[in-house]
Amino acid sequence: MVRGSLDRLRKDFEVHSTNFYDALFRRAPHLRQMFREDLTGQGMKFMTTLDVIVHKLDNEDELASRYQGLGRSHAIMGVRTADFAPMEDALIETMRSALGDEFTAELEQAWRKAYAVVSRNMIRRGGIEA
């Protein structure tokens, strides 16, 4: 379900990535300072990385080095464990906005479960501090 819903967003990744960062910075304005002014490239990188991870979610070992790299780069930027909550909510808002009525309670639960796996691995493997 998660893979299929992300695939439906593929043609407009740039728009959805912008929506994600808008939603994130509304929830956690302190995170804005961690990013350059132009978020277009960063947003595409985010969506592309999300796409890779989502399509390999069932193979945690294959993603181990990616989780470690993402976790370390986020730790270097100053991201803390608590910052993952507003990121999750921003992602859910983005998905809900993009998919409308297709974003069912079941799909939301599946996305939250997937996000928990990704964030837990990034935090643990990347040494992100509380």
N, CA, C and O atoms as a Tinker XYZ file with bonds, in Angstrom:
   520  protein
     1  N      0.820000   -1.201000    0.000000    73     2
     2  CA     0.000000    0.000000    0.000000    64     1     3
     3  C      0.861000    1.262000    0.000000    63     2     4     5
     4  O      0.596000    2.206000   -0.744000    81     3
     5  N      1.886000    1.267000    0.835000    73     3     6
     6  CA     2.762000    2.438000    0.939000    64     5     7
     7  C      3.473000    2.673000   -0.393000    63     6     8     9
     8  O      3.534000    3.802000   -0.881000    81     7
     9  N      4.003000    1.611000   -0.971000    73     7    10
    10  CA     4.699000    1.753000   -2.258000    64     9    11
    11  C      3.759000    2.294000   -3.337000    63    10    12    13
    12  O      4.111000    3.206000   -4.085000    81    11
    13  N      2.578000    1.724000   -3.403000    73    11    14
    14  CA     1.619000    2.144000   -4.417000    64    13    15
    15  C      1.215000    3.600000   -4.266000    63    14    16    17
    16  O      1.079000    4.315000   -5.258000    81    15
    17  N      1.021000    4.042000   -3.033000    73    15    18
    18  CA     0.620000    5.438000   -2.825000    64    17    19
    19  C      1.758000    6.389000   -3.185000    63    18    20    21
    20  O      1.520000    7.460000   -3.744000    81    19
    21  N      2.990000    6.002000   -2.867000    73    19    22
    22  CA     4.126000    6.858000   -3.243000    64    21    23
    23  C      4.291000    6.900000   -4.755000    63    22    24    25
    24  O      4.640000    7.939000   -5.316000    81    23
    25  N      4.042000    5.785000   -5.410000    73    23    26
    26  CA     4.131000    5.746000   -6.873000    64    25    27
    27  C      3.148000    6.730000   -7.510000    63    26    28    29
    28  O      3.447000    7.320000   -8.548000    81    27
    29  N      1.986000    6.907000   -6.897000    73    27    30
    30  CA     0.994000    7.841000   -7.438000    64    29    31
    31  C      1.456000    9.294000   -7.340000    63    30    32    33
    32  O      0.944000   10.157000   -8.053000    81    31
    33  N      2.412000    9.566000   -6.467000    73    31    34
    34  CA     2.928000   10.930000   -6.312000    64    33    35
    35  C      4.111000   11.223000   -7.236000    63    34    36    37
    36  O      4.512000   12.378000   -7.380000    81    35
    37  N      4.655000   10.211000   -7.846000    73    35    38
    38  CA     5.905000   10.319000   -8.594000    64    37    39
    39  C      5.912000   11.438000   -9.637000    63    38    40    41
    40  O      6.916000   12.138000   -9.766000    81    39
    41  N      4.850000   11.620000  -10.365000    73    39    42
    42  CA     4.863000   12.623000  -11.443000    64    41    43
    43  C      4.952000   14.057000  -10.926000    63    42    44    45
    44  O      5.306000   14.966000  -11.677000    81    43
    45  N      4.635000   14.260000   -9.655000    73    43    46
    46  CA     4.681000   15.602000   -9.073000    64    45    47
    47  C      5.556000   15.652000   -7.826000    63    46    48    49
    48  O      5.223000   16.350000   -6.868000    81    47
    49  N      6.669000   14.922000   -7.825000    73    47    50
    50  CA     7.541000   14.881000   -6.652000    64    49    51
    51  C      7.952000   16.282000   -6.200000    63    50    52    53
    52  O      8.001000   16.555000   -5.001000    81    51
    53  N      8.243000   17.157000   -7.138000    73    51    54
    54  CA     8.708000   18.495000   -6.762000    64    53    55
    55  C      7.643000   19.244000   -5.964000    63    54    56    57
    56  O      7.943000   19.858000   -4.940000    81    55
    57  N      6.417000   19.190000   -6.429000    73    55    58
    58  CA     5.314000   19.863000   -5.728000    64    57    59
    59  C      5.117000   19.253000   -4.344000    63    58    60    61
    60  O      4.961000   19.973000   -3.358000    81    59
    61  N      5.126000   17.943000   -4.275000    73    59    62
    62  CA     4.890000   17.267000   -3.001000    64    61    63
    63  C      6.033000   17.503000   -2.015000    63    62    64    65
    64  O      5.808000   17.605000   -0.809000    81    63
    65  N      7.242000   17.587000   -2.527000    73    63    66
    66  CA     8.370000   17.854000   -1.629000    64    65    67
    67  C      8.271000   19.268000   -1.057000    63    66    68    69
    68  O      8.580000   19.485000    0.114000    81    67
    69  N      7.848000   20.215000   -1.864000    73    67    70
    70  CA     7.642000   21.585000   -1.375000    64    69    71
    71  C      6.558000   21.593000   -0.304000    63    70    72    73
    72  O      6.699000   22.252000    0.726000    81    71
    73  N      5.483000   20.863000   -0.550000    73    71    74
    74  CA     4.403000   20.780000    0.439000    64    73    75
    75  C      4.892000   20.156000    1.737000    63    74    76    77
    76  O      4.491000   20.577000    2.822000    81    75
    77  N      5.759000   19.152000    1.627000    73    75    78
    78  CA     6.312000   18.507000    2.820000    64    77    79
    79  C      7.085000   19.521000    3.657000    63    78    80    81
    80  O      6.866000   19.622000    4.864000    81    79
    81  N      7.987000   20.273000    3.026000    73    79    82
    82  CA     8.793000   21.227000    3.796000    64    81    83
    83  C      7.946000   22.360000    4.360000    63    82    84    85
    84  O      8.211000   22.826000    5.468000    81    83
    85  N      6.938000   22.813000    3.628000    73    83    86
    86  CA     6.025000   23.824000    4.167000    64    85    87
    87  C      5.347000   23.298000    5.434000    63    86    88    89
    88  O      5.273000   23.998000    6.443000    81    87
    89  N      4.856000   22.062000    5.370000    73    87    90
    90  CA     4.186000   21.451000    6.524000    64    89    91
    91  C      5.167000   21.254000    7.679000    63    90    92    93
    92  O      4.812000   21.464000    8.839000    81    91
    93  N      6.387000   20.857000    7.368000    73    91    94
    94  CA     7.390000   20.642000    8.404000    64    93    95
    95  C      7.729000   21.937000    9.132000    63    94    96    97
    96  O      7.772000   21.970000   10.362000    81    95
    97  N      7.969000   22.995000    8.379000    73    95    98
    98  CA     8.398000   24.249000    8.998000    64    97    99
    99  C      7.256000   24.944000    9.748000    63    98   100   101
   100  O      7.511000   25.743000   10.649000    81    99
   101  N      6.005000   24.651000    9.388000    73    99   102
   102  CA     4.875000   25.149000   10.185000    64   101   103
   103  C      4.880000   24.484000   11.564000    63   102   104   105
   104  O      4.575000   25.122000   12.571000    81   103
   105  N      5.223000   23.217000   11.594000    73   103   106
   106  CA     5.229000   22.459000   12.840000    64   105   107
   107  C      6.493000   22.691000   13.665000    63   106   108   109
   108  O      6.449000   22.716000   14.895000    81   107
   109  N      7.600000   22.856000   12.984000    73   107   110
   110  CA     8.892000   22.964000   13.673000    64   109   111
   111  C      9.731000   24.055000   13.007000    63   110   112   113
   112  O     10.679000   23.751000   12.283000    81   111
   113  N      9.388000   25.320000   13.247000    73   111   114
   114  CA    10.096000   26.421000   12.589000    64   113   115
   115  C     11.597000   26.431000   12.865000    63   114   116   117
   116  O     12.373000   26.933000   12.052000    81   115
   117  N     12.008000   25.882000   14.000000    73   115   118
   118  CA    13.438000   25.863000   14.338000    64   117   119
   119  C     14.255000   25.021000   13.340000    63   118   120   121
   120  O     15.468000   25.198000   13.234000    81   119
   121  N     13.607000   24.126000   12.625000    73   119   122
   122  CA    14.330000   23.287000   11.657000    64   121   123
   123  C     14.669000   24.046000   10.368000    63   122   124   125
   124  O     15.547000   23.621000    9.618000    81   123
   125  N     13.987000   25.153000   10.107000    73   123   126
   126  CA    14.192000   25.895000    8.860000    64   125   127
   127  C     15.644000   26.327000    8.694000    63   126   128   129
   128  O     16.170000   26.321000    7.581000    81   127
   129  N     16.288000   26.697000    9.784000    73   127   130
   130  CA    17.670000   27.194000    9.729000    64   129   131
   131  C     18.656000   26.127000    9.263000    63   130   132   133
   132  O     19.782000   26.458000    8.892000    81   131
   133  N     18.264000   24.878000    9.276000    73   131   134
   134  CA    19.157000   23.789000    8.874000    64   133   135
   135  C     19.248000   23.627000    7.355000    63   134   136   137
   136  O     20.066000   22.855000    6.856000    81   135
   137  N     18.410000   24.355000    6.631000    73   135   138
   138  CA    18.316000   24.182000    5.192000    64   137   139
   139  C     18.659000   25.465000    4.460000    63   138   140   141
   140  O     18.462000   26.566000    4.973000    81   139
   141  N     19.177000   25.302000    3.250000    73   139   142
   142  CA    19.442000   26.472000    2.422000    64   141   143
   143  C     18.106000   27.097000    2.011000    63   142   144   145
   144  O     17.043000   26.496000    2.169000    81   143
   145  N     18.192000   28.304000    1.487000    73   143   146
   146  CA    16.981000   29.053000    1.134000    64   145   147
   147  C     16.151000   28.329000    0.069000    63   146   148   149
   148  O     14.939000   28.177000    0.220000    81   147
   149  N     16.803000   27.887000   -0.996000    73   147   150
   150  CA    16.106000   27.205000   -2.088000    64   149   151
   151  C     15.983000   25.724000   -1.755000    63   150   152   153
   152  O     16.984000   25.009000   -1.703000    81   151
   153  N     14.782000   25.276000   -1.536000    73   151   154
   154  CA    14.553000   23.898000   -1.123000    64   153   155
   155  C     14.226000   22.960000   -2.280000    63   154   156   157
   156  O     13.974000   21.778000   -2.048000    81   155
   157  N     14.222000   23.443000   -3.498000    73   155   158
   158  CA    13.822000   22.611000   -4.623000    64   157   159
   159  C     14.700000   21.369000   -4.748000    63   158   160   161
   160  O     14.191000   20.250000   -4.819000    81   159
   161  N     15.994000   21.562000   -4.775000    73   159   162
   162  CA    16.910000   20.428000   -4.884000    64   161   163
   163  C     16.833000   19.514000   -3.687000    63   162   164   165
   164  O     16.832000   18.292000   -3.833000    81   163
   165  N     16.769000   20.098000   -2.499000    73   163   166
   166  CA    16.658000   19.313000   -1.273000    64   165   167
   167  C     15.369000   18.500000   -1.273000    63   166   168   169
   168  O     15.351000   17.338000   -0.867000    81   167
   169  N     14.303000   19.124000   -1.730000    73   167   170
   170  CA    13.019000   18.439000   -1.773000    64   169   171
   171  C     13.030000   17.248000   -2.712000    63   170   172   173
   172  O     12.480000   16.193000   -2.394000    81   171
   173  N     13.652000   17.413000   -3.861000    73   171   174
   174  CA    13.746000   16.303000   -4.807000    64   173   175
   175  C     14.619000   15.190000   -4.230000    63   174   176   177
   176  O     14.327000   14.007000   -4.410000    81   175
   177  N     15.676000   15.568000   -3.545000    73   175   178
   178  CA    16.549000   14.582000   -2.910000    64   177   179
   179  C     15.756000   13.812000   -1.846000    63   178   180   181
   180  O     15.874000   12.592000   -1.736000    81   179
   181  N     14.954000   14.535000   -1.071000    73   179   182
   182  CA    14.120000   13.898000   -0.048000    64   181   183
   183  C     13.169000   12.885000   -0.683000    63   182   184   185
   184  O     13.095000   11.740000   -0.237000    81   183
   185  N     12.446000   13.295000   -1.715000    73   183   186
   186  CA    11.468000   12.409000   -2.333000    64   185   187
   187  C     12.141000   11.212000   -2.997000    63   186   188   189
   188  O     11.620000   10.098000   -2.937000    81   187
   189  N     13.280000   11.428000   -3.621000    73   187   190
   190  CA    14.005000   10.337000   -4.268000    64   189   191
   191  C     14.503000    9.335000   -3.226000    63   190   192   193
   192  O     14.392000    8.125000   -3.423000    81   191
   193  N     15.045000    9.835000   -2.131000    73   191   194
   194  CA    15.515000    8.961000   -1.052000    64   193   195
   195  C     14.347000    8.202000   -0.439000    63   194   196   197
   196  O     14.448000    7.003000   -0.180000    81   195
   197  N     13.240000    8.899000   -0.208000    73   195   198
   198  CA    12.049000    8.253000    0.329000    64   197   199
   199  C     11.593000    7.131000   -0.600000    63   198   200   201
   200  O     11.217000    6.050000   -0.145000    81   199
   201  N     11.629000    7.392000   -1.882000    73   199   202
   202  CA    11.233000    6.407000   -2.879000    64   201   203
   203  C     12.117000    5.156000   -2.795000    63   202   204   205
   204  O     11.611000    4.034000   -2.803000    81   203
   205  N     13.413000    5.350000   -2.716000    73   203   206
   206  CA    14.344000    4.214000   -2.630000    64   205   207
   207  C     14.081000    3.409000   -1.363000    63   206   208   209
   208  O     14.004000    2.181000   -1.405000    81   207
   209  N     13.944000    4.099000   -0.246000    73   207   210
   210  CA    13.740000    3.410000    1.030000    64   209   211
   211  C     12.416000    2.660000    1.037000    63   210   212   213
   212  O     12.362000    1.501000    1.449000    81   211
   213  N     11.362000    3.302000    0.591000    73   211   214
   214  CA    10.042000    2.670000    0.600000    64   213   215
   215  C     10.040000    1.413000   -0.270000    63   214   216   217
   216  O      9.417000    0.414000    0.091000    81   215
   217  N     10.715000    1.451000   -1.387000    73   215   218
   218  CA    10.712000    0.292000   -2.269000    64   217   219
   219  C     11.619000   -0.838000   -1.779000    63   218   220   221
   220  O     11.603000   -1.931000   -2.345000    81   219
   221  N     12.407000   -0.586000   -0.736000    73   219   222
   222  CA    13.264000   -1.628000   -0.167000    64   221   223
   223  C     12.977000   -1.842000    1.317000    63   222   224   225
   224  O     13.792000   -2.432000    2.027000    81   223
   225  N     11.836000   -1.371000    1.786000    73   223   226
   226  CA    11.512000   -1.438000    3.212000    64   225   227
   227  C     11.606000   -2.844000    3.797000    63   226   228   229
   228  O     11.944000   -3.010000    4.969000    81   227
   229  N     11.315000   -3.833000    3.001000    73   227   230
   230  CA    11.316000   -5.205000    3.491000    64   229   231
   231  C     12.718000   -5.775000    3.662000    63   230   232   233
   232  O     12.881000   -6.883000    4.173000    81   231
   233  N     13.728000   -5.026000    3.237000    73   231   234
   234  CA    15.096000   -5.527000    3.306000    64   233   235
   235  C     15.962000   -4.559000    4.117000    63   234   236   237
   236  O     16.736000   -3.776000    3.566000    81   235
   237  N     15.810000   -4.638000    5.424000    73   235   238
   238  CA    16.509000   -3.715000    6.316000    64   237   239
   239  C     18.028000   -3.809000    6.174000    63   238   240   241
   240  O     18.725000   -2.799000    6.270000    81   239
   241  N     18.539000   -5.012000    5.947000    73   239   242
   242  CA    19.989000   -5.174000    5.807000    64   241   243
   243  C     20.521000   -4.439000    4.583000    63   242   244   245
   244  O     21.602000   -3.852000    4.626000    81   243
   245  N     19.768000   -4.474000    3.504000    73   243   246
   246  CA    20.195000   -3.776000    2.294000    64   245   247
   247  C     20.212000   -2.256000    2.497000    63   246   248   249
   248  O     20.982000   -1.542000    1.853000    81   247
   249  N     19.368000   -1.785000    3.384000    73   247   250
   250  CA    19.280000   -0.353000    3.643000    64   249   251
   251  C     20.176000    0.122000    4.781000    63   250   252   253
   252  O     20.225000    1.319000    5.064000    81   251
   253  N     20.871000   -0.775000    5.425000    73   251   254
   254  CA    21.652000   -0.432000    6.623000    64   253   255
   255  C     22.606000    0.732000    6.374000    63   254   256   257
   256  O     22.639000    1.672000    7.168000    81   255
   257  N     23.372000    0.693000    5.307000    73   255   258
   258  CA    24.336000    1.775000    5.065000    64   257   259
   259  C     23.622000    3.079000    4.710000    63   258   260   261
   260  O     24.098000    4.159000    5.060000    81   259
   261  N     22.500000    2.989000    4.026000    73   259   262
   262  CA    21.734000    4.201000    3.704000    64   261   263
   263  C     21.182000    4.823000    4.977000    63   262   264   265
   264  O     21.261000    6.038000    5.160000    81   263
   265  N     20.619000    3.993000    5.863000    73   263   266
   266  CA    20.127000    4.497000    7.145000    64   265   267
   267  C     21.260000    5.160000    7.929000    63   266   268   269
   268  O     21.084000    6.235000    8.502000    81   267
   269  N     22.399000    4.518000    7.945000    73   267   270
   270  CA    23.536000    5.060000    8.682000    64   269   271
   271  C     23.958000    6.405000    8.102000    63   270   272   273
   272  O     24.178000    7.359000    8.848000    81   271
   273  N     24.072000    6.488000    6.790000    73   271   274
   274  CA    24.462000    7.746000    6.148000    64   273   275
   275  C     23.446000    8.845000    6.375000    63   274   276   277
   276  O     23.811000    9.979000    6.687000    81   275
   277  N     22.166000    8.515000    6.221000    73   275   278
   278  CA    21.115000    9.509000    6.452000    64   277   279
   279  C     21.099000    9.958000    7.907000    63   278   280   281
   280  O     20.971000   11.145000    8.207000    81   279
   281  N     21.230000    8.995000    8.792000    73   279   282
   282  CA    21.238000    9.331000   10.218000    64   281   283
   283  C     22.404000   10.233000   10.578000    63   282   284   285
   284  O     22.237000   11.219000   11.296000    81   283
   285  N     23.581000    9.897000   10.082000    73   283   286
   286  CA    24.757000   10.717000   10.386000    64   285   287
   287  C     24.629000   12.120000    9.810000    63   286   288   289
   288  O     24.955000   13.099000   10.481000    81   287
   289  N     24.156000   12.223000    8.571000    73   287   290
   290  CA    24.040000   13.560000    7.971000    64   289   291
   291  C     22.999000   14.397000    8.716000    63   290   292   293
   292  O     23.180000   15.603000    8.880000    81   291
   293  N     21.926000   13.777000    9.163000    73   291   294
   294  CA    20.930000   14.507000    9.944000    64   293   295
   295  C     21.493000   14.904000   11.311000    63   294   296   297
   296  O     21.227000   16.003000   11.797000    81   295
   297  N     22.265000   14.014000   11.926000    73   295   298
   298  CA    22.885000   14.333000   13.221000    64   297   299
   299  C     23.844000   15.510000   13.075000    63   298   300   301
   300  O     23.875000   16.394000   13.931000    81   299
   301  N     24.614000   15.526000   12.012000    73   299   302
   302  CA    25.557000   16.624000   11.762000    64   301   303
   303  C     24.805000   17.949000   11.592000    63   302   304   305
   304  O     25.267000   18.997000   12.042000    81   303
   305  N     23.647000   17.887000   10.940000    73   303   306
   306  CA    22.845000   19.097000   10.743000    64   305   307
   307  C     22.242000   19.595000   12.056000    63   306   308   309
   308  O     21.831000   20.752000   12.155000    81   307
   309  N     22.188000   18.725000   13.060000    73   307   310
   310  CA    21.618000   19.126000   14.343000    64   309   311
   311  C     20.251000   18.541000   14.623000    63   310   312   313
   312  O     19.610000   18.912000   15.606000    81   311
   313  N     19.792000   17.630000   13.773000    73   311   314
   314  CA    18.496000   16.995000   13.993000    64   313   315
   315  C     18.581000   16.126000   15.244000    63   314   316   317
   316  O     19.554000   15.401000   15.456000    81   315
   317  N     17.542000   16.219000   16.065000    73   315   318
   318  CA    17.460000   15.437000   17.302000    64   317   319
   319  C     16.320000   14.424000   17.171000    63   318   320   321
   320  O     15.493000   14.520000   16.265000    81   319
   321  N     16.290000   13.488000   18.057000    73   319   322
   322  CA    15.248000   12.458000   18.034000    64   321   323
   323  C     13.850000   13.078000   18.020000    63   322   324   325
   324  O     12.979000   12.620000   17.280000    81   323
   325  N     13.631000   14.103000   18.820000    73   323   326
   326  CA    12.311000   14.745000   18.911000    64   325   327
   327  C     11.875000   15.377000   17.597000    63   326   328   329
   328  O     10.680000   15.579000   17.377000    81   327
   329  N     12.816000   15.689000   16.728000    73   327   330
   330  CA    12.476000   16.325000   15.454000    64   329   331
   331  C     11.806000   15.362000   14.473000    63   330   332   333
   332  O     11.237000   15.792000   13.470000    81   331
   333  N     11.872000   14.085000   14.756000    73   331   334
   334  CA    11.256000   13.116000   13.849000    64   333   335
   335  C      9.733000   13.133000   13.943000    63   334   336   337
   336  O      9.062000   12.771000   12.977000    81   335
   337  N      9.174000   13.539000   15.070000    73   335   338
   338  CA     7.711000   13.603000   15.211000    64   337   339
   339  C      7.095000   14.628000   14.258000    63   338   340   341
   340  O      6.154000   14.285000   13.542000    81   339
   341  N      7.589000   15.879000   14.218000    73   339   342
   342  CA     6.998000   16.809000   13.251000    64   341   343
   343  C      7.278000   16.403000   11.799000    63   342   344   345
   344  O      6.495000   16.722000   10.905000    81   343
   345  N      8.387000   15.705000   11.566000    73   343   346
   346  CA     8.656000   15.201000   10.208000    64   345   347
   347  C      7.596000   14.171000    9.821000    63   346   348   349
   348  O      7.103000   14.170000    8.693000    81   347
   349  N      7.255000   13.301000   10.760000    73   347   350
   350  CA     6.226000   12.292000   10.485000    64   349   351
   351  C      4.892000   12.966000   10.180000    63   350   352   353
   352  O      4.227000   12.623000    9.201000    81   351
   353  N      4.507000   13.912000   11.009000    73   351   354
   354  CA     3.223000   14.585000   10.800000    64   353   355
   355  C      3.205000   15.369000    9.488000    63   354   356   357
   356  O      2.174000   15.427000    8.818000    81   355
   357  N      4.323000   15.964000    9.121000    73   355   358
   358  CA     4.401000   16.686000    7.843000    64   357   359
   359  C      4.282000   15.719000    6.670000    63   358   360   361
   360  O      3.643000   16.035000    5.667000    81   359
   361  N      4.886000   14.561000    6.790000    73   359   362
   362  CA     4.779000   13.556000    5.729000    64   361   363
   363  C      3.342000   13.073000    5.585000    63   362   364   365
   364  O      2.840000   12.928000    4.470000    81   363
   365  N      2.688000   12.826000    6.704000    73   363   366
   366  CA     1.293000   12.378000    6.668000    64   365   367
   367  C      0.405000   13.462000    6.061000    63   366   368   369
   368  O     -0.469000   13.162000    5.248000    81   367
   369  N      0.621000   14.713000    6.447000    73   367   370
   370  CA    -0.155000   15.808000    5.862000    64   369   371
   371  C      0.057000   15.883000    4.351000    63   370   372   373
   372  O     -0.891000   16.088000    3.594000    81   371
   373  N      1.287000   15.719000    3.927000    73   371   374
   374  CA     1.609000   15.760000    2.496000    64   373   375
   375  C      0.902000   14.635000    1.749000    63   374   376   377
   376  O      0.324000   14.853000    0.685000    81   375
   377  N      0.953000   13.445000    2.308000    73   375   378
   378  CA     0.293000   12.308000    1.669000    64   377   379
   379  C     -1.222000   12.510000    1.624000    63   378   380   381
   380  O     -1.859000   12.235000    0.607000    81   379
   381  N     -1.790000   12.986000    2.718000    73   379   382
   382  CA    -3.237000   13.215000    2.779000    64   381   383
   383  C     -3.661000   14.266000    1.742000    63   382   384   385
   384  O     -4.672000   14.107000    1.058000    81   383
   385  N     -2.885000   15.316000    1.645000    73   383   386
   386  CA    -3.189000   16.374000    0.690000    64   385   387
   387  C     -3.075000   15.870000   -0.750000    63   386   388   389
   388  O     -3.905000   16.200000   -1.597000    81   387
   389  N     -2.062000   15.085000   -1.014000    73   387   390
   390  CA    -1.822000   14.600000   -2.373000    64   389   391
   391  C     -2.836000   13.544000   -2.808000    63   390   392   393
   392  O     -3.249000   13.511000   -3.967000    81   391
   393  N     -3.229000   12.692000   -1.882000    73   391   394
   394  CA    -4.073000   11.553000   -2.248000    64   393   395
   395  C     -5.557000   11.754000   -1.968000    63   394   396   397
   396  O     -6.390000   10.989000   -2.454000    81   395
   397  N     -5.889000   12.771000   -1.195000    73   395   398
   398  CA    -7.301000   13.043000   -0.910000    64   397   399
   399  C     -7.991000   11.857000   -0.271000    63   398   400   401
   400  O     -7.492000   11.277000    0.693000    81   399
   401  N     -9.150000   11.497000   -0.821000    73   399   402
   402  CA    -9.950000   10.407000   -0.257000    64   401   403
   403  C     -9.259000    9.053000   -0.332000    63   402   404   405
   404  O     -9.628000    8.130000    0.395000    81   403
   405  N     -8.269000    8.924000   -1.192000    73   403   406
   406  CA    -7.512000    7.665000   -1.286000    64   405   407
   407  C     -6.646000    7.443000   -0.046000    63   406   408   409
   408  O     -6.218000    6.320000    0.217000    81   407
   409  N     -6.387000    8.506000    0.713000    73   407   410
   410  CA    -5.557000    8.378000    1.905000    64   409   411
   411  C     -6.448000    7.956000    3.069000    63   410   412   413
   412  O     -6.878000    8.778000    3.878000    81   411
   413  N     -6.709000    6.677000    3.129000    73   411   414
   414  CA    -7.597000    6.097000    4.137000    64   413   415
   415  C     -6.884000    5.969000    5.482000    63   414   416   417
   416  O     -5.668000    6.134000    5.578000    81   415
   417  N     -7.663000    5.675000    6.508000    73   415   418
   418  CA    -7.080000    5.448000    7.835000    64   417   419
   419  C     -6.107000    4.275000    7.794000    63   418   420   421
   420  O     -5.075000    4.298000    8.465000    81   419
   421  N     -6.429000    3.262000    7.017000    73   419   422
   422  CA    -5.548000    2.099000    6.880000    64   421   423
   423  C     -4.221000    2.484000    6.218000    63   422   424   425
   424  O     -3.157000    2.037000    6.645000    81   423
   425  N     -4.291000    3.304000    5.188000    73   423   426
   426  CA    -3.080000    3.755000    4.509000    64   425   427
   427  C     -2.252000    4.656000    5.421000    63   426   428   429
   428  O     -1.025000    4.569000    5.434000    81   427
   429  N     -2.917000    5.513000    6.176000    73   427   430
   430  CA    -2.185000    6.351000    7.132000    64   429   431
   431  C     -1.445000    5.487000    8.149000    63   430   432   433
   432  O     -0.285000    5.752000    8.465000    81   431
   433  N     -2.102000    4.473000    8.652000    73   431   434
   434  CA    -1.454000    3.584000    9.621000    64   433   435
   435  C     -0.251000    2.888000    8.985000    63   434   436   437
   436  O      0.785000    2.731000    9.631000    81   435
   437  N     -0.378000    2.477000    7.741000    73   435   438
   438  CA     0.735000    1.821000    7.046000    64   437   439
   439  C      1.910000    2.784000    6.877000    63   438   440   441
   440  O      3.064000    2.393000    7.054000    81   439
   441  N      1.621000    4.046000    6.533000    73   439   442
   442  CA     2.680000    5.047000    6.399000    64   441   443
   443  C      3.343000    5.323000    7.746000    63   442   444   445
   444  O      4.565000    5.453000    7.821000    81   443
   445  N      2.555000    5.413000    8.794000    73   443   446
   446  CA     3.138000    5.669000   10.118000    64   445   447
   447  C      4.025000    4.498000   10.555000    63   446   448   449
   448  O      5.075000    4.704000   11.163000    81   447
   449  N      3.610000    3.300000   10.249000    73   447   450
   450  CA     4.418000    2.125000   10.575000    64   449   451
   451  C      5.729000    2.148000    9.783000    63   450   452   453
   452  O      6.795000    1.884000   10.339000    81   451
   453  N      5.651000    2.462000    8.498000    73   451   454
   454  CA     6.857000    2.543000    7.661000    64   453   455
   455  C      7.775000    3.650000    8.158000    63   454   456   457
   456  O      8.990000    3.469000    8.228000    81   455
   457  N      7.199000    4.788000    8.500000    73   455   458
   458  CA     8.000000    5.905000    9.000000    64   457   459
   459  C      8.701000    5.524000   10.297000    63   458   460   461
   460  O      9.853000    5.899000   10.513000    81   459
   461  N      8.021000    4.789000   11.153000    73   459   462
   462  CA     8.627000    4.363000   12.420000    64   461   463
   463  C      9.860000    3.493000   12.162000    63   462   464   465
   464  O     10.870000    3.628000   12.852000    81   463
   465  N      9.779000    2.612000   11.184000    73   463   466
   466  CA    10.921000    1.755000   10.839000    64   465   467
   467  C     12.084000    2.609000   10.347000    63   466   468   469
   468  O     13.220000    2.444000   10.791000    81   467
   469  N     11.790000    3.521000    9.428000    73   467   470
   470  CA    12.840000    4.362000    8.848000    64   469   471
   471  C     13.464000    5.257000    9.915000    63   470   472   473
   472  O     14.688000    5.313000   10.036000    81   471
   473  N     12.645000    5.949000   10.681000    73   471   474
   474  CA    13.192000    6.879000   11.671000    64   473   475
   475  C     13.963000    6.142000   12.764000    63   474   476   477
   476  O     15.019000    6.604000   13.196000    81   475
   477  N     13.449000    5.011000   13.207000    73   475   478
   478  CA    14.148000    4.230000   14.227000    64   477   479
   479  C     15.535000    3.815000   13.726000    63   478   480   481
   480  O     16.516000    3.904000   14.464000    81   479
   481  N     15.612000    3.371000   12.494000    73   479   482
   482  CA    16.893000    2.958000   11.924000    64   481   483
   483  C     17.847000    4.126000   11.732000    63   482   484   485
   484  O     19.042000    4.004000   12.001000    81   483
   485  N     17.330000    5.252000   11.270000    73   483   486
   486  CA    18.184000    6.434000   11.104000    64   485   487
   487  C     18.740000    6.892000   12.449000    63   486   488   489
   488  O     19.924000    7.207000   12.561000    81   487
   489  N     17.894000    6.930000   13.456000    73   487   490
   490  CA    18.308000    7.384000   14.788000    64   489   491
   491  C     19.364000    6.436000   15.360000    63   490   492   493
   492  O     20.409000    6.870000   15.843000    81   491
   493  N     19.076000    5.152000   15.298000    73   491   494
   494  CA    19.981000    4.163000   15.893000    64   493   495
   495  C     21.291000    4.050000   15.122000    63   494   496   497
   496  O     22.363000    4.073000   15.727000    81   495
   497  N     21.224000    3.931000   13.817000    73   495   498
   498  CA    22.419000    3.706000   13.018000    64   497   499
   499  C     23.223000    4.987000   12.804000    63   498   500   501
   500  O     24.429000    4.936000   12.563000    81   499
   501  N     22.554000    6.130000   12.893000    73   499   502
   502  CA    23.223000    7.392000   12.653000    64   501   503
   503  C     23.693000    8.108000   13.905000    63   502   504   505
   504  O     24.351000    9.145000   13.819000    81   503
   505  N     23.364000    7.567000   15.057000    73   503   506
   506  CA    23.802000    8.176000   16.307000    64   505   507
   507  C     23.129000    9.503000   16.605000    63   506   508   509
   508  O     23.749000   10.401000   17.175000    81   507
   509  N     21.870000    9.633000   16.226000    73   507   510
   510  CA    21.142000   10.878000   16.484000    64   509   511
   511  C     20.797000   10.929000   17.967000    63   510   512   513
   512  O     20.303000    9.957000   18.538000    81   511
   513  N     21.064000   12.066000   18.573000    73   511   514
   514  CA    20.887000   12.232000   20.015000    64   513   515
   515  C     19.462000   12.635000   20.371000    63   514   516   517
   516  O     18.723000   13.209000   19.571000    81   515
   517  N     19.119000   12.310000   21.593000    73   515   518
   518  CA    17.795000   12.691000   22.116000    64   517   519
   519  C     17.765000   14.187000   22.264000    63   518   520
   520  O     16.754000   14.746000   22.688000    81   519
